[in-house]
């Protein structure tokens, strides 16, 4: 009897009313327009509810807002409708939406001399996978992401070089020249989201080494058996962060005879020559020789001599 008394079977089929809002979309970029429709579930078809958003009466049941600052926002308010007895029923509603992207925050120079950009909610994240600089003439892996945005919706471009997408938010950046900063710009849905400037440097010189299984011998004591089994030398940047191989194109070994005279022997490649191998066979315990004048070709297209990177080998 209470249900029948409170609910008109002909005009209102249930006694529970639920207000809700239906937005046109829940992810926007600054300047885009959000249209939302406010509805009352199981409303009385003979009357329209009054809708209030932020304390203001909304004419009709739609509201249009312009997206502002990046981040999470909420449309909230309430609806008023009368029951058959003339009593006013109030139902609240709320709907979250997100604004992605926005103006680029001011950059600053950190104590280590690098240009950095403060964290900013909703901004595109552009990260060099190797470190916070890019290397000229080298394929630098880059990861780009935008909160609440699918990877297939992200577009990116770079000044001063090429930027190629590898899918899944992965890109390869290849700056053209050393010393000229490059800017990577990111957009989504046709709107610019953010950008980041990277300093461009030359790849550092690699270190020469002799491969010993999974180890890299760079200088010091080495057994004669290990030396005789080595085919040649290699070179790579392996500072704990980077591991970038270079191609050895030539090098020289310097031995010393019993009179203390230097005996240099050259190799036109990365392999020990027959003459060098023959000298190894005659080395006695605690004898030493040097690997010098190592010339390498890098993945950045440069050829360089590794001055100051000589290897000292003490035979054990």
Secondary structure, DSSP 8 states (H G I E B T S, - for coil): -HHHHHS-TTT-S-S--EEEEEES-SEEETT-EEEEEEEEET--TT---EEEETTEEESSSEEEEE--SSEEEEEEEEEEEE-TTS-EEEEEEEEEEEEE--S---EEE-TTS-EEE---TT--EEEESS-SEEETTS-EEEEEE-TT--GGGEEEEETTEEEEEEETTEEEEEESSTT--EEEEEEETTEEEEEEEEEEE-----EEEEEETTEEE-SEEE-HHHHHH--B-EEEEESSS-EEEEEEEEEEEEEE-TT--EEEEEESSSB--HHHHHHHHT--TT-EEEEEEEEEE-TTS-EEE-TT--EEEEE-
